[in-house]
Amino acid sequence: MYICTEEDKQYIDKLREDNKPVNPVMAGQILPGIVVAEWGETCKNVSVFLDGQIEPLWKTSISEGNIPGSYLNV
């Protein structure tokens, strides 16, 4: 799980403006994702799934936490 940032929201809004099939998100929204690489105990790469988008949103070198821009280990 990944917590969406304001920058992520802006990126996703731009996809929508470019007529990409993706539904809107809000900063702070929790999105589904899979850890695809681990760089030590605290740093991960996460593939985040967007509703309607074929390609995932790649988030690299993020830490576990409960603030936007981090992943939740559930």
C-alpha positions in Angstrom: 0.0 0.0 0.0 1.2 3.5 -0.8 0.1 6.9 0.5 -0.4 9.3 -2.3 1.4 12.7 -2.2 0.3 16.0 -3.7 2.9 15.6 -6.4 1.5 12.2 -7.2 -2.0 13.7 -7.5 -0.7 16.4 -9.9 1.0 13.7 -12.0 -2.2 11.6 -12.1 -4.3 14.7 -12.9 -1.9 15.4 -15.9 -2.5 11.8 -17.1 -6.2 12.5 -17.1 -5.7 15.8 -19.0 -3.8 13.8 -21.6 -6.9 11.5 -22.0 -5.3 8.6 -20.2 -7.8 6.2 -18.7 -7.2 6.9 -15.0 -9.6 7.9 -12.2 -8.7 10.8 -9.9 -7.0 10.5 -6.6 -6.4 12.7 -3.6 -3.3 13.5 -1.6 -3.3 11.2 1.4 -5.3 8.5 -0.3 -4.0 4.9 0.2 -3.4 3.1 -3.1 -2.6 -0.6 -3.6 1.0 -1.4 -4.4 3.5 -4.2 -4.4 7.1 -3.9 -3.1 9.2 -5.0 -6.1 12.7 -4.3 -4.7 14.2 -4.0 -1.2 17.2 -1.8 -0.5 17.9 -2.7 3.1 15.4 -2.9 5.9 13.8 0.6 5.4 14.1 1.5 1.7 11.8 -0.1 -1.0 10.7 0.3 -4.6 6.9 0.0 -5.0 4.7 -0.5 -8.0 1.5 1.4 -7.3 -1.7 0.5 -9.1 -4.0 3.2 -10.4 -7.7 2.7 -11.1 -8.1 2.5 -14.8 -4.4 3.0 -15.7 -2.7 0.1 -17.5 0.9 1.1 -16.4 1.7 1.4 -12.7 3.1 4.4 -10.9 6.7 3.5 -9.9 7.9 4.9 -6.6 11.5 4.3 -5.8 13.5 4.4 -2.6 10.6 5.1 -0.3 10.4 4.3 3.4 7.7 2.6 5.5 5.5 5.0 7.4 2.1 6.6 7.7 2.7 9.9 5.9 2.2 10.7 2.2 5.0 9.3 0.1 5.6 6.3 2.2 4.4 2.7 2.0 2.3 0.8 4.5 3.4 -2.8 5.3 0.1 -4.7 5.7 
